[in-house]
Amino acid sequence: MMANRQHWLDRLRGLRRTQPAPAPQHRYRRPPSRETLQAATFYQSPEAWRQLKHIAFEQEVSQQALVGEALNALFQRYGRPPVAIGLAEPPAV
């Protein structure tokens, strides 16, 4: 058994080693519309998430737009300019 292994090791020794494949730069590429944006994760109760989903459905807007609108309201409350990405006006029905 050992002689058979040595035979194959001798045969492989003369072969050139290949370079490993380059690692992909990014596993996931962001869409161009989100390249300048930054994600934020926060925790909230299941009921709060449920309400957010219901409001988004009722108003026919995305949850992203509602959170942007809420952030802008918070910024204005504290005297800051509204800079969050959100929906300026509800869609025409």
N, C-alpha and C positions, 0 to 999 in steps of 0.2 A: 504494500500500500504506500509506504513511504517513498519507494523508488519511483512509483508512478507519479506521485505528487512532484518529486524533484524533476522528473522528465518535463512536466508541463511548466514548472517554474523556469527551467532553462529555455524552453521555447518562447515563453512570454518575455523574458529578460531583453531580448533583442528588439522587441517591438517598441515603437515610439509611443510615449504617453500622449494622450489627447488633452487639450486644455478643457477645463470644466466650462459648461455653458454659462454665459454671463447672466447674472441675476437680473430679473426685470427691475426697472427703475421704480415703477409704482405698480402696486397690485391693482389699484383702481384709479382711473383718471377722472377728475372732476369735470363736469360739463362746463363749457366756457362761461355760462351764466352764473356759476358759483365759484369761479376761481378767486375772486377778491373777497368772498364772504368767509366768515368763520362760524363753525358749528358750536353750539352750546347745549349741554345736557343738564337737565335738572329733574328733580323728583317731585312728584305731586301725588295727591290721593287719587285712587281710581275714579271717584266721583268727579273730581276736577277734570280729569281726562275725558270722561264721558260727556260732561257739559261742553267742553271744547269741541268735541266731535259733533255733538248735536247742533251747536251754534253754527259751526262751519257748514254743516249740511243744510240747515234752515236758511242761511244767508247765501248759500251757493258760492262760498269762497274757501280757500285752503286754510288749514290750521296755521300754516306759516304766515299767511296774511293777517289772521286774527292775533297771533302772538306779536307780530310787528306793530299792529295797531295798539295793542296793550302796552308794549314797550314805549311807543311814542307818547301815549297818554301819561305814563309814569315819568318820562323825561320832562314833559311840559309841566307836570305837577311840581317838579323840583327846579323849574326855571331853566331847563336845558333845551336845546333845539331838538326837534323830532328828526332823528337820523336813521331810525330802524327801517329796514325794508318791510313794507306792508302795503296794504291796499288803501289808496287815498280815498276812493269813493266806491260804494257798493255797485255791483254791476247793474246795468239797466235791465229791468224786467219787461 
